[in-house]
């Protein structure tokens, strides 16, 4: 391969950015995708809108946390397997460490009001980041009436009818596949004026780069599959009894979850909660809700709530060290397959980057993803501004209706403060999050 141009970031430079994103990736998939887009497309121009959304479309079709897989995909595009590992791991590690600490604190001391107050402000600010992402992606991805109608239909299908996420995405992909001309130019938005993104310039100068990277990616994917299966097979081997089999149960149950988590964490959390609470009895329903709240307000994928479940299950069986082992087993079997899917699939997806029908299918997915982000934004907003939200069936519809008496004016005020900092004062993400967190801490402490 040819030498990279001087302006192209080194692996060390990219790792610093991936770590920064991992530390600031609050707000679930919508907020995390917004952060990734801001950092690698808007601010640094490492990747073009077209390539970013092409990668996002593919990751949306995979089981597992799409934002973490998107980071892995982008890291691989830029620096091969090492870059993919760095981007994917840095996306997980900061949040996993925070969640591990909070899990231990929760088991030892119960609810911690000071931490809850700090994260309350962050949650309000993240809502503003999600809304900004929705506007930005919609503006660039929806070109034409058909993509706009598809985005609206995807939102209604998810928000009102509660259709399964894979069904919505598959229908959008099939529509784009059948009508590629309708979505031509609509899936990726217009390119920015000025020089091309750094990665696009590198690939233009070295058209065989993806082909050269494919072999190493395939080997890394197969190794990831083996590493995923190894602890599960070891724990499930005949005659192996570790604390009455709780760790084997964790490995087996969450390995199955890694195979079916299409649509991200929200799509499977109800099933996970039911099994963990009622079948395995690893924790109570109240503790499960606490873990979900912690995961929603800490950096990293929302699926890190599974680490909280693993810690509590392991702690009940073996104390602090058991909790640590339970958390590690859960993390391992949840995220190892994520790297396998990317390393095995990304080279083929990149090879088909310019195929009209594939571009149409992925553009259809992009339009649907706008509806998905809108659904997540509304879901998140209802739970930020209201303490209780009820699912009310109305014929074929399922309406999420907030309980007016639980409206939190402080949450609205903090969200307005974050919007002022981000949109009007242009303070940037880090300072906006910091101001909102401190304001939330002060308000909850003093009021």
FIZA-13817 format. One line per 2 residues: number of its first residue (from 1); for each residue x, y, z of N, C-alpha, C. Coordinates in steps of 0.001 Angstrom, whole numbers, plus 500000, padded with zeros to 6 digits. Example, Ala and Ser with C-alpha at 12.3 -4.5 7.8 and 13.67 -1.06 7.14 Angstrom:
residues 2
1	513190,494310,507800,512300,495500,507800,513200,496700,507800  512850,497750,507080,513670,498940,507140,512900,500030,507870
END
This chain:
residues 447
1	500842,498806,500000,500000,500000,500000,500877,501244,500000  500367,502313,499391,501129,503544,499330,501128,504226,500684
3	502095,505141,500851,502183,505868,502109,500986,506804,502257  500530,506967,503489,499404,507860,503731,499848,509301,503535
5	498974,510161,503033,499323,511569,502896,499589,512198,504257  500399,513251,504301,500762,513853,505593,499563,514320,506411
7	498480,514723,505749,497330,515241,506478,496463,514143,507091  496672,512901,506667,495859,511808,507176,496264,511497,508616
9	495303,511325,509536,495667,511122,510947,496386,509794,511152  497359,509810,512039,498032,508571,512422,497118,507765,513322
11	497481,506503,513549,496684,505664,514444,496631,506266,515841  497762,506804,516318,497794,507402,517651,496861,508610,517734
13	496862,509444,516686,495958,510599,516680,494500,510148,516662  494217,509137,515848,492845,508638,515789,492422,508024,517120
15	493324,507319,517786,492993,506693,519061,492586,507732,520100  493251,508888,520084,492881,509939,521033,491449,510414,520775
17	491081,510498,519503,489720,510918,519172,488715,509829,519548  489032,508549,519259,488127,507458,519620,487924,507409,521141
19	488989,507655,521893,488863,507650,523355,487983,508809,523815  488150,509971,523190,487329,511134,523539,485859,510840,523271
21	485581,510226,522133,484203,509875,521802,483652,508884,522821  484469,507890,523198,484027,506911,524181,483676,507526,525516
23	484408,508568,525898,484154,509226,527178,482928,510134,527130  482537,510569,525927,481441,511527,525797,480217,510937,525120
25	480196,509614,524910,479126,508995,524123,477901,508706,524989  477270,509786,525472,476058,509665,526261,474843,509607,525334
27	473718,509171,525884,472456,509341,525195,471990,508208,524326  472536,507000,524488,472072,505898,523671,472513,506033,522226
29	472004,505177,521347,472509,505139,519973,472345,506440,519215  471229,507139,519390,471028,508379,518647,472088,509424,519023
31	472299,509614,520315,473314,510569,520749,474718,510153,520358  474992,508853,520403,476334,508368,520061,476619,508505,518570
33	475640,508199,517728,475818,508384,516289,476019,509864,515981  475291,510727,516698,475477,512170,516521,476892,512590,516877
35	477410,512057,517975,478773,512385,518385,479789,511913,517359  479631,510698,516874,480544,510177,515860,480515,511041,514600
37	479314,511396,514157,479197,512202,512937,479857,513556,513117  479622,514170,514258,480214,515485,514520,481741,515412,514495
39	482299,514377,515126,483751,514299,515275,484456,513935,513968  483962,512913,513255,484728,512393,512116,484275,512964,510774
41	483045,513515,510719,482556,514084,509454,482585,515603,509493  481909,516198,510462,481764,517650,510479,483059,518374,510852
43	483688,517945,511950,484813,518711,512464,486150,518341,511820  486379,517059,511538,487697,516644,511060,487718,516255,509584
45	486545,515981,509002,486460,515589,507599,487328,514375,507298  487405,513460,508262,488115,512204,508010,487318,511348,507033
47	485992,511355,507187,485108,510496,506411,484007,511369,505814  483584,511038,504601,482512,511791,503958,481153,511369,504506
49	480151,512224,504279,478777,511862,504644,478361,510550,503992  478700,510407,502711,478275,509211,501979,478844,507949,502608
51	480123,507956,502924,480736,506748,503480,480283,506504,504910  480087,507576,505673,479599,507435,507044,478225,506768,507041
53	477307,507267,506205,475959,506723,506179,475914,505332,505554  476802,505070,504599,476909,503719,504043,477264,502723,505147
55	478237,503108,505987,478630,502245,507109,477497,502128,508125  476814,503247,508417,475716,503225,509383,474596,502309,508915
57	474291,502353,507623,473235,501496,507096,473543,500027,507332  474792,499635,507076,475190,498245,507279,475089,497872,508761
59	475584,498743,509640,475576,498442,511070,474157,498357,511615  473249,499120,511015,471854,499073,511448,471238,497699,511220
61	471737,496986,510218,471194,495665,509890,471753,494554,510774  472765,494852,511587,473442,493825,512378,472835,493698,513766
63	472960,492517,514395,472626,492427,515821,473690,493156,516631  473276,493715,517753,474239,494393,518601,474098,495900,518547
65	474903,496616,519361,474828,498080,519436,475389,498725,518164  474536,499370,517379,474959,499879,516079,475993,500989,516182
67	475929,501826,517233,476890,502926,517341,478306,502383,517591  478423,501386,518463,479739,500808,518716,480276,500108,517481
69	479404,499422,516753,479838,498755,515530,480198,499769,514448  479499,500892,514415,479845,501950,513467,481235,502504,513768
71	481539,502722,515042,482884,503193,515400,483943,502178,514968  483670,500890,515177,484609,499848,514765,484804,499864,513253
73	483726,499994,512515,483771,500035,511049,484635,501213,510581  484375,502408,511142,485131,503595,510729,486603,503464,511101
75	486883,502913,512280,488275,502701,512668,488978,501740,511734  488268,500674,511310,488860,499728,510354,489105,500391,509000
77	488166,501186,508516,488356,501869,507239,489619,502723,507246  489884,503357,508364,490998,504305,508416,492341,503634,508673
79	492376,502638,509561,493661,502063,509963,493641,500538,510061  492727,499884,509363,492722,498432,509352,492244,497837,510658
81	492647,496592,510910,492175,495865,512089,492557,496584,513379  493783,497090,513451,494196,497806,514673,493304,499019,514917
83	492977,499738,513850,492099,500889,514004,490701,500493,514423  490183,499386,513867,488862,498919,514259,488813,498500,515716
85	489845,497770,516159,489901,497358,517562,489982,498572,518482  490817,499544,518120,490971,500733,518962,489657,501498,519064
87	489011,501747,517925,487765,502509,517942,486672,501767,518698  486533,500463,518457,485486,499689,519116,485710,499545,520605
89	486964,499280,521007,487255,499098,522433,487147,500404,523200  487652,501491,522619,487547,502772,523308,486101,503238,523420
91	485249,502762,522536,483832,503082,522635,483194,502372,523825  483745,501225,524197,483172,500414,525276,483808,500704,526623
93	485148,500788,526655,485886,500748,527928,485508,501864,528894  485455,503156,528486,485111,504185,529490,483766,503937,530151
95	482744,503643,529339,481428,503382,529919,481410,502129,530779  482154,501089,530351,482193,499846,531120,482836,500072,532489
97	483887,500874,532536,484538,501168,533817,483611,501972,534732  482912,502960,534139,481964,503740,534942,480841,502853,535455
99	480302,502012,534572,479209,501132,534978,479657,500130,536033  480887,499623,535919,481404,498701,536924,481498,499388,538278
101	482019,500618,538300,482130,501357,539555,480752,501640,540147  479796,502054,539299,478464,502355,539795,477750,501095,540283
103	477994,499969,539608,477407,498713,540064,477909,498352,541450  479237,498499,541644,479811,498188,542951,479287,499134,544030
105	479168,500433,543674,478644,501405,544639,477193,501089,544978  476426,500722,543966,475012,500413,544201,474860,499214,545126
107	475638,498161,544891,475543,496969,545739,475974,497291,547165  477000,498148,547306,477526,498445,548638,476669,499456,549403
109	476157,500470,548695,475511,501584,549405,474082,501877,548944  473613,501219,547883,472293,501547,547355,472347,502783,546474
111	471217,503471,546323,471155,504668,545489,472105,505740,546022  472787,506443,545101,473710,507518,545473,473156,508825,544917
113	472516,509660,545744,471857,510871,545247,472803,511823,544520  474049,511942,544991,474986,512877,544375,475258,512496,542921
115	475483,511211,542687,475745,510735,541319,474483,510873,540466  473340,510562,541047,472086,510693,540303,471850,512136,539876
117	472165,513099,540752,471985,514508,540414,472921,514932,539286  474152,514444,539321,475118,514789,538282,474666,514250,536929
119	474199,513019,536905,473773,512407,535653,472437,512970,535160  471663,513541,536054,470393,514144,535640,470631,515296,534662
121	471577,516154,534966,471907,517246,534057,472456,516754,532733  473278,515714,532790,473819,515139,531560,472698,514607,530675
123	471730,513945,531277,470642,513358,530510,469854,514442,529776  469629,515568,530411,468894,516661,529777,469686,517230,528600
125	471002,517339,528753,471832,517859,527669,471900,516888,526504  471927,515604,526805,472001,514595,525747,470762,514658,524860
127	469606,514957,525446,468399,515094,524639,468585,516156,523560  469227,517251,523901,469488,518313,522926,470439,517819,521839
129	471450,517037,522211,472370,516473,521215,471625,515535,520257  470696,514763,520787,469929,513853,519937,469079,514642,518941
131	468438,515703,519403,467621,516521,518506,468474,517183,517429  469655,517642,517817,470561,518236,516826,470950,517201,515779
133	471236,515980,516229,471598,514911,515291,470453,514600,514349  469239,514566,514884,468075,514286,514053,467939,515320,512943
135	468071,516589,513275,467956,517646,512273,469071,517558,511241  470295,517283,511709,471432,517247,510792,471329,516064,509830
137	471032,514891,510354,470952,513706,509500,469776,513820,508540  468635,514308,509023,467464,514448,508155,467742,515421,507019
139	468414,516510,507330,468706,517526,506314,469587,516966,505204  470509,516098,505558,471467,515589,504579,471026,514281,503932
141	470174,513526,504613,469848,512191,504107,468536,512142,503331  467639,513069,503580,466314,512994,502966,466237,513958,501789
143	466533,513446,500607,466468,514234,499380,465338,513700,498521  464209,514381,498510,463076,513926,497719,461921,513512,498599
145	460737,513444,497987,459524,513153,498751,459451,511709,499239  459896,510757,498393,459803,509351,498782,460644,509051,500028
147	461924,509467,500081,462677,509236,501321,462040,509903,502539  461457,511104,502353,460805,511776,503485,459585,510990,503959
149	458797,510507,502999,457626,509696,503361,458048,508407,504057  459142,507800,503582,459618,506565,504201,460088,506812,505624
151	460769,507930,505855,461207,508266,507208,460009,508452,508131  458976,509160,507639,457776,509343,508450,457061,508034,508725
153	457008,507169,507706,456359,505873,507894,457118,505024,508909  458449,505073,508861,459250,504313,509826,458996,504803,511243
155	458923,506121,511407,458639,506671,512741,457291,506203,513256  456257,506302,512413,454908,505905,512843,454832,504406,513121
157	455513,503609,512294,455496,502161,512492,456091,501779,513843  457144,502487,514242,457800,502190,515514,457068,502819,516692
159	456717,504103,516559,456187,504841,517703,454732,504502,517992  453908,504354,516935,452488,504120,517140,452112,502643,517106
161	452663,501923,516147,452242,500537,515954,453153,499537,516652  454305,499994,517109,455212,499089,517826,455712,497943,516985
163	455872,498154,515669,456369,497084,514807,457809,496739,515165  458220,495494,515000,459608,495127,515291,460578,495910,514416
165	461657,496346,515024,462660,497135,514305,463175,496434,513050  463528,495140,513102,464036,494491,511882,463051,494521,510727
167	461748,494441,511047,460744,494469,509981,460757,495823,509276  460853,496894,510048,460874,498243,509475,462098,498432,508599
169	463259,498042,509095,464502,498226,508342,464506,497356,507083  464046,496111,507213,464021,495223,506054,463075,495757,504979
171	461920,496264,505372,460981,496823,504397,461599,498016,503683  462313,498867,504421,462971,500025,503803,464051,499579,502829
173	464823,498557,503211,465871,498056,502324,465285,497470,501046  464202,496721,501166,463569,496127,499988,462997,497202,499067
175	462442,498250,499634,461925,499343,498823,463047,500031,498061  464160,500286,498751,465299,500893,498078,465903,499985,497026
177	465892,498683,497279,466414,497723,496317,465541,497676,495062  464231,497772,495253,463307,497712,494119,463267,499021,493333
179	463526,500147,494013,463431,501467,493370,464733,502245,493552  465858,501724,493054,467129,502413,493295,467181,503822,492721
181	466535,504032,491573,466559,505360,490964,465840,506383,491832  464783,505943,492527,464028,506846,493395,464881,507376,494531
183	465797,506534,495010,466637,506924,496144,468012,507410,495711  468271,507485,494413,469587,507920,493944,469871,509322,494454
185	470992,509460,495137,471354,510754,495691,470630,511108,496965  469685,510258,497372,468907,510602,498562,469415,509994,499827
187	470209,508955,499733,470618,508273,500953,471752,508923,501672  472568,509687,500937,473781,510176,501564,473869,511687,501630
189	472963,512357,501010,473021,513807,501076,474075,514370,500166  474070,515666,500037,475019,516336,499158,476366,516441,499819
191	477381,516327,498999,478724,516451,499532,479007,517888,499912  479824,518087,500917,480199,519429,501315,481098,520065,500267
193	481022,521389,500186,481933,522092,499297,483343,522009,499856  484312,522100,498954,485694,522046,499391,486334,520725,499056
195	487520,520481,499612,488254,519253,499298,487514,518025,499804  487760,516853,499193,487092,515629,499641,487567,515221,501030
197	486791,514370,501679,487196,513849,502981,488526,513119,502847  489310,513105,503918,490666,512554,503866,490664,511097,503444
199	489717,510298,503960,489682,508891,503604,489329,508706,502136  488404,509493,501623,488036,509386,500220,489208,509744,499324
201	489961,510754,499709,491139,511125,498925,492174,510004,498935  492337,509360,500089,493290,508248,500180,492839,507072,499329
203	491538,506740,499373,491037,505618,498580,491083,505924,497087  490925,507187,496713,491046,507545,495297,492480,507372,494818
205	493437,507694,495680,494844,507533,495311,495281,506074,495375  494578,505278,496156,494949,503871,496335,493692,503008,496234
207	493180,502772,495031,491894,502087,494871,491879,500645,495365  493036,500013,495518,493084,498617,495981,493235,498499,497493
209	493128,499603,498198,493383,499587,499637,492415,498660,500381  491117,498736,500072,490123,497903,500764,490404,496424,500511
211	490743,496084,499259,491039,494688,498923,492244,494185,499709  493253,495038,499885,494444,494642,500642,494139,494446,502125
213	493153,495178,502636,492802,495089,504056,491857,493925,504347  491245,493347,503310,490181,492366,503516,490680,491091,504181
215	491851,490589,503791,492350,489334,504341,492574,489415,505839  493220,490494,506299,493461,490661,507734,492148,490814,508489
217	491178,491517,507878,489882,491680,508533,489172,490341,508679  489245,489514,507649,488598,488197,507702,489223,487340,508809
219	490543,487352,508911,491207,486579,509979,490817,487113,511354  490767,488435,511494,490385,489026,512779,488951,488659,513137
221	488064,488610,512145,486681,488233,512404,486555,486805,512892  487303,485901,512275,487265,484506,512694,487854,484340,514095
223	488915,485084,514404,489498,485036,515749,488488,485554,516776  487769,486639,516422,486755,487178,517334,485659,486157,517615
225	485250,485418,516585,484247,484367,516798,484777,483288,517739  486037,482902,517539,486628,481875,518407,486738,482370,519847
227	487156,483624,520017,487283,484181,521365,485919,484315,522040  484904,484563,521254,483549,484620,521796,483120,483235,522295
229	483369,482208,521493,482893,480868,521830,483712,480213,522939  484976,480588,523074,485878,479884,523997,485401,479901,525444
231	485117,481070,526057,484693,481026,527467,483341,480358,527648  482454,480498,526635,481146,479845,526743,481307,478333,526761
233	482133,477812,525844,482367,476369,525809,483047,475889,527084  483980,476686,527607,484701,476311,528830,483748,476242,530017
235	482892,477245,530158,481981,477278,531294,480886,476224,531202  480526,475862,529952,479466,474880,529768,479981,473453,529657
237	481302,473272,529752,481880,471935,529624,481371,471023,530745  481177,469723,530451,480694,468783,531478,481634,468750,532683
239	481048,468766,533851,481838,468673,535073,482313,470003,535612  482116,471100,534852,482550,472409,535313,481421,473046,536101
241	481645,473304,537354,480666,473966,538205,481333,475174,538849  480913,476372,538437,481463,477600,539004,480326,478338,539700
243	480347,478336,541037,479315,478999,541831,477912,478592,541367  477666,477298,541386,476354,476756,541031,475943,477089,539604
245	476917,477319,538735,476615,477519,537327,476149,478899,536950  476205,479884,537851,475690,481212,537527,476477,481838,536380
247	477792,481623,536333,478590,482237,535276,478360,481539,533936  478109,480246,533975,477735,479542,532751,476392,480048,532236
249	475464,480283,533161,474167,480829,532756,474321,482210,532134  475163,483048,532741,475407,484376,532191,476001,484284,530790
251	477006,483418,530633,477668,483285,529332,476691,482786,528270  475895,481795,528605,474979,481219,527622,473833,482177,527285
253	473233,482774,528304,472082,483641,528072,472478,484874,527264  473574,485533,527639,473940,486766,526939,474620,486487,525600
255	475135,485287,525402,475576,484903,524057,474376,484810,523117  473288,484237,523618,472070,484195,522803,471569,485603,522516
257	471664,486494,523490,471231,487872,523277,472059,488550,522185  473355,488244,522150,474231,488857,521144,473835,488473,519730
259	473136,487358,519579,472726,486887,518251,471389,487479,517802  470582,487987,518727,469227,488391,518360,468921,489848,518689
261	469930,490632,519090,469668,492017,519489,469582,492940,518285  468750,492594,517320,468497,493486,516195,467700,494689,516694
263	468115,495861,516240,467405,497066,516661,467962,497670,517934  469115,497197,518398,469736,497789,519559,469124,497310,520868
265	469529,497974,521933,469170,497515,523268,467676,497612,523542  467028,498681,523058,465618,498863,523368,464767,497686,522894
267	465214,497050,521799,464415,495980,521211,464381,494724,522073  465347,494540,522962,465414,493283,523719,465406,493474,525223
269	465414,494732,525696,465531,494930,527140,464339,494357,527899  463158,494421,527302,461992,493861,527996,462168,492363,528214
271	462653,491663,527185,462870,490214,527325,463987,489923,528322  465074,490675,528239,466184,490473,529171,465713,490684,530601
273	464958,491770,530819,464487,492057,532173,463605,490925,532693  462724,490437,531840,461827,489362,532270,462608,488107,532649
275	463559,487716,531804,464330,486506,532081,465224,486679,533305  465910,487826,533394,466846,488048,534500,466124,488142,535837
277	464926,488734,535832,464185,488939,537074,463358,487715,537439  462586,487194,536486,461607,486158,536807,462149,484741,536681
279	463002,484507,535675,463499,483143,535467,464767,482875,536276  465796,483684,536047,467074,483440,536728,467120,484039,538139
281	466293,485060,538386,466259,485739,539691,467625,486312,540069  468303,486885,539095,469594,487516,539362,469436,488847,540090
283	468292,489511,539886,468040,490809,540511,466539,491051,540513  466110,492115,541211,464693,492448,541281,464315,493388,540133
285	463011,493569,539932,462550,494484,538892,463016,495915,539176  462983,496326,540444,463458,497657,540796,464938,497837,540501
287	465723,496813,540797,467150,496889,540502,467397,496949,538994  466589,496234,538215,466728,496281,536761,466457,497684,536235
289	465457,498349,536773,465157,499720,536365,466284,500664,536767  466874,500429,537925,468014,501241,538338,469185,501074,537374
291	469458,499817,536994,470539,499566,536045,470294,500236,534710  469046,500211,534245,468721,500872,532982,468927,502377,533099
293	468526,502936,534233,468751,504365,534431,470221,504724,534428  471049,503891,535069,472492,504140,535065,473051,504050,533649
295	472614,503043,532892,473123,502873,531535,472727,504018,530624  471550,504586,530840,471080,505681,529997,471850,506973,530259
297	472460,507098,531419,473110,508359,531768,474622,508220,531918  475185,507120,531485,476635,506955,531463,477091,506808,530021
299	478373,507090,529732,478841,506935,528352,478848,505470,527933  478834,505257,526616,478892,503903,526090,477535,503388,525676
301	477504,502201,525063,476244,501635,524574,475261,501374,525709  473977,501568,525420,472939,501298,526415,472952,499834,526846
303	473430,498963,525975,473470,497539,526277,474394,497236,527458  475169,498243,527914,475991,498055,529112,475150,497785,530355
305	473835,497988,530263,472983,497595,531384,473138,496101,531665  473493,495310,530658,473711,493882,530867,474888,493644,531808
307	475867,494538,531774,476998,494417,532696,476527,494583,534133  475594,495484,534367,475012,495673,535696,474332,494389,536169
309	473580,493760,535250,472934,492486,535580,473979,491433,535921  475041,491351,535100,476093,490374,535345,476790,490591,536676
311	477011,491872,537030,477683,492153,538311,476820,491713,539482  475535,492066,539444,474665,491686,540560,474523,490176,540668
313	474433,489480,539517,474330,488021,539558,475597,487399,540127  476749,487879,539663,478012,487340,540154,478264,487685,541606
315	477866,488888,542028,478071,489302,543419,477251,488437,544363  476027,488091,543964,475199,487229,544815,475827,485853,544982
317	476581,485413,543977,477184,484082,544032,478561,484083,544667  479322,485165,544492,480713,485133,544946,481270,486438,545457
319	480441,487328,545955,480927,488578,546513,481485,489510,545446  482412,490387,545868,482957,491409,544964,483669,490770,543782
321	484499,489758,544038,485217,489112,542928,484259,488371,542005  483210,487814,542586,482195,487189,541752,481481,488214,540886
323	481206,489389,541465,480588,490452,540688,481469,490906,539546  482778,491030,539817,483715,491427,538763,483749,490388,537653
325	483794,489105,538019,483810,488044,537012,482502,488016,536224  481382,488192,536910,480102,488209,536217,480004,489347,535217
327	480513,490528,535597,480504,491677,534685,481400,491421,533481  482580,490836,533718,483521,490584,532619,482978,489525,531658
329	482395,488452,532193,481811,487419,531328,480720,488023,530454  479863,488834,531058,478767,489451,530308,479295,490371,529221
331	480285,491205,529561,480875,492104,528562,481487,491307,527411  482211,490259,527752,482933,489479,526732,481971,488887,525711
333	480948,488203,526198,480069,487502,525257,479113,488461,524550  478932,489663,525088,478075,490650,524438,478793,491348,523291
335	480082,491680,523478,480768,492546,522514,481730,491822,521577  482219,490644,521955,483130,489939,521040,482503,489694,519672
337	481221,489269,519601,480639,489069,518266,480481,490354,517478  480382,491503,518146,480260,492770,517421,481473,493001,516522
339	482653,492688,517030,483866,492837,516214,483865,491819,515078  483361,490620,515338,483327,489597,514289,482444,490037,513127
341	481251,490569,513426,480348,490976,512343,480978,492055,511466  481662,493000,512094,482262,494094,511317,483426,493589,510490
343	484356,492876,511102,485554,492448,510367,485208,491459,509257  484180,490658,509451,483789,489700,508411,482946,490350,507312
345	482145,491340,507669,481213,491892,506697,481638,493177,506016  482396,494028,506724,482713,495348,506173,483453,495291,504838
347	484446,494416,504649,485126,494405,503342,484176,494138,502173  483192,493271,502365,482250,492974,501284,481313,494156,501044
349	480888,494808,502118,480009,495966,501978,480733,497102,501261  482003,497312,501597,482780,498355,500929,482995,498023,499458
351	483176,496758,499158,483401,496352,497772,482179,496660,496914  481002,496656,497523,479761,496908,496788,479285,498354,496942
353	480198,499221,497366,479838,500600,497691,479157,501317,496528  479567,501041,495290,479051,501771,494134,478024,500986,493321
355	477551,499850,493844,476520,499103,493138,475167,499822,493288  474493,500166,492167,473279,500988,492258,472193,500389,493141
357	471941,499074,492990,470852,498491,493773,471190,498446,495264  472462,498116,495581,472846,498130,496987,472772,499546,497544
359	473219,500515,496768,473137,501898,497227,471680,502296,497449  470783,501830,496562,469371,502124,496757,468823,501492,498016
361	469208,500220,498268,468745,499531,499474,469249,500225,500733  470522,500585,500736,471092,501232,501912,470563,502653,502070
363	470263,503330,500948,469650,504650,501035,468250,504546,501632  467519,503477,501289,466224,503256,501914,466356,503052,503415
365	467376,502308,503813,467630,502117,505244,467962,503448,505901  468752,504291,505209,469100,505591,505765,467859,506416,506047
367	466923,506433,505093,465683,507183,505305,464926,506633,506512  464873,505305,506632,464204,504713,507784,464927,505038,509082
369	466258,505122,509035,467036,505428,510237,466682,506813,510771  466361,507757,509881,465909,509066,510347,464654,508905,511207
371	463727,508054,510748,462542,507775,511549,462877,507073,512851  463878,506195,512813,464316,505502,514029,464865,506497,515043
373	465728,507425,514565,466295,508428,515470,465191,509313,516036  464205,509662,515195,463081,510462,515685,462313,509711,516768
375	462114,508406,516569,461422,507600,517568,462204,507565,518877  463516,507380,518775,464346,507371,519978,464323,508731,520669
377	464327,509818,519870,464313,511154,520449,463023,511387,521235  461881,510985,520668,460611,511154,521371,460565,510259,522609
379	461011,509006,522451,461055,508069,523586,461894,508652,524726  463061,509190,524361,463977,509744,525354,463379,510998,525995
381	462777,511893,525166,462224,513141,525684,461099,512891,526676  460225,511937,526367,459131,511634,527291,459660,511219,528656
383	460756,510483,528669,461290,509984,529935,462205,510977,530629  462681,511969,529908,463448,513045,530537,462508,514032,531221
385	461420,514387,530541,460536,515435,531043,459430,514928,531963  459161,513628,531920,458093,513081,532752,458617,511902,533569
387	458164,511817,534799,458587,510725,535663,457897,509417,535368  456736,509468,534694,455989,508244,534387,455364,508355,533009
389	455520,507298,532214,454942,507219,530877,454206,505894,530786  452954,505939,530305,452137,504735,530222,451872,504365,528770
391	451930,503071,528473,451579,502569,527150,450072,502298,527134  449352,503042,526298,447894,502953,526250,447478,502372,524903
393	446886,501166,524877,446419,500608,523596,445193,501361,523096  445174,501604,521783,444044,502296,521168,443794,501649,519822
395	442994,500589,519813,442807,499811,518594,444127,499138,518224  444571,499296,516973,445856,498708,516565,447063,499520,517036
397	446804,500698,517593,447891,501581,518017,448243,501335,519481  449488,501663,519814,449931,501671,521204,450536,503046,521461
399	449817,503884,522185,450256,505258,522420,451004,505346,523750  452152,506001,523728,452892,506273,524952,452437,507633,525465
401	451732,507621,526567,451124,508839,527095,451805,509202,528411  452411,510391,528487,453029,510790,529749,451978,511173,530777
403	452275,510932,532029,451401,511328,533129,451702,512783,533455  450735,513655,533198,450978,515098,533306,451473,515497,534695
405	450984,514814,535726,451359,515178,537091,452834,514932,537382  453495,514126,536537,454908,513805,536787,455848,514680,535963
407	455312,515737,535309,456165,516629,534518,457210,517291,535413  458454,517353,534898,459569,517907,535664,460030,519214,535013
409	459623,520369,535542,460036,521641,534931,461547,521868,534992  462212,521286,536002,463662,521430,536087,464347,520771,534895
411	463837,519616,534473,464408,518953,533311,464265,519819,532065  463111,520437,531909,462900,521330,530768,463856,522515,530822
413	464063,523077,532018,464967,524220,532160,466406,523822,531821  466834,522644,532264,468199,522202,531965,468371,521909,530482
415	467350,521340,529842,467423,521100,528402,467505,522425,527647  466727,523435,528096,466786,524758,527468,468168,525380,527652
417	468765,525198,528817,470118,525698,529051,471111,525030,528111  470997,523728,527950,471888,523010,527038,471702,523482,525601
419	470446,523696,525194,470181,524182,523832,470794,525558,523628  470694,526422,524624,471306,527749,524542,472823,527648,524377
421	473440,526770,525171,474903,526603,525103,475335,526044,523755  474571,525106,523220,474994,524415,522004,474651,525200,520741
423	473411,525715,520656,472959,526345,519416,473293,527831,519342  473075,528558,520420,473269,530002,520377,474696,530414,520749
425	475214,529875,521852,476545,530270,522307,477662,529473,521644  477306,528355,520958,478291,527543,520233,479446,527107,521136
427	479106,526603,522318,480145,526218,523277,480724,524842,523007  480106,524051,522128,480612,522723,521843,480041,521684,522793
429	480285,520441,522453,479670,519339,523185,480214,519218,524599  481534,519252,524754,482135,518998,526065,481689,520039,527079
431	481791,521314,526712,481403,522359,527660,479899,522360,527918  479117,522054,526893,477668,521980,527090,477308,520878,528081
433	477913,519697,527907,477656,518601,528843,478108,518959,530252  479277,519591,530359,479798,519970,531674,478913,520969,532385
435	478465,521990,531654,477595,523008,532256,476279,522384,532702  475688,521545,531857,474421,520915,532208,474571,519996,533417
437	475677,519236,533464,475893,518333,534595,476026,519113,535901  476808,520182,535896,476989,520988,537105,475699,521695,537500
439	474944,522159,536490,473662,522807,536789,472688,521804,537407  472672,520585,536870,471811,519560,537445,472203,519215,538864
441	473502,519117,539111,473994,518820,540459,473601,519922,541434  473798,521176,541004,473468,522300,541880,471962,522358,542149
443	471172,522173,541103,469720,522268,541265,469185,521174,542165  469621,519945,541969,469122,518833,542779,469627,518914,544221
445	470811,519537,544399,471363,519656,545756,470701,520766,546533  470418,521895,545856,469905,523081,546551,468400,523116,546654
447	467711,522502,545657,466253,522605,545642,465587,521490,546431
END
